[in-house]
Amino acid sequence: MTDSPRRAPATRVGATPAGRRQLRRALAAAAVDLFAANGYEATTVDDIAAAAGVGRRTFFRYFDAKDDVLFANHDEIVAEMEEEFAAADPARDPVEVACAAVGLVLDSYAADLDLSLKRFALTRTVPSLRDKEVATVDRYQRVLARYLQARYEDQGDETASLRAAVAAAAIAAANNHVLRRWLRAGGTGDIKTAAAEAFALVVDAFRAPRGDEATVVAVLTTATPLHEVVARVGEALRG
């Protein structure tokens, strides 16, 4: 199958980085609507491509299979997390940095609530999509663990690998708890506050005890991105 003239504009849009992101999201939106309406098994790659206004070959330039399409921005988020790690202050608590970076995952879900809720419903009922979600979470956790291990090794920690693995698992668990609870509630409630509280618990659990503990208050607007909320709360806790 070749792209029809009607589909050419979508292919040209995908020629730029912004265009590629736009097209990936268009394919994801088309897929989730088709899966919800017609069923996952009954929906084909050709159906998804046609609904997004592109051809089959264009679809496979972006995704290897139809179960990949629901996690269209996964690679983007991983890249953004790694940028956060590269830009982080070396003097900052590494667990705080990791918590702030994983807040980007929550930001992405909150940015497109309709898609997030539909995807959540699908992953609860379609085993292959559930497996894909688990693999996605596992990759985030491995990215966190690599960063934390490098930081701990720089600090001369002989248990760097184990400590990083445990901390990364705790961060992922906190993230998943907050996210799934929020999605089960239909995207209602203050996810930013819930995330900040959950990540603060993780930071507190993995930092060295201090004798000058104090209660602090961080004042933020509701428009503040989640990863910045986590960073600001971490700064306040650090005092």
Secondary structure as GFF3:
##gff-version 3
##sequence-region A 1 239
A	DSSP	three_ten_helix	5	7	.	.	.	ID=ss1
A	DSSP	alpha_helix	8	13	.	.	.	ID=ss2
A	DSSP	alpha_helix	17	38	.	.	.	ID=ss3
A	DSSP	alpha_helix	45	52	.	.	.	ID=ss4
A	DSSP	alpha_helix	56	62	.	.	.	ID=ss5
A	DSSP	three_ten_helix	66	71	.	.	.	ID=ss6
A	DSSP	alpha_helix	74	87	.	.	.	ID=ss7
A	DSSP	alpha_helix	94	111	.	.	.	ID=ss8
A	DSSP	alpha_helix	113	125	.	.	.	ID=ss9
A	DSSP	alpha_helix	127	154	.	.	.	ID=ss10
A	DSSP	alpha_helix	160	184	.	.	.	ID=ss11
A	DSSP	alpha_helix	191	206	.	.	.	ID=ss12
A	DSSP	alpha_helix	226	238	.	.	.	ID=ss13
###
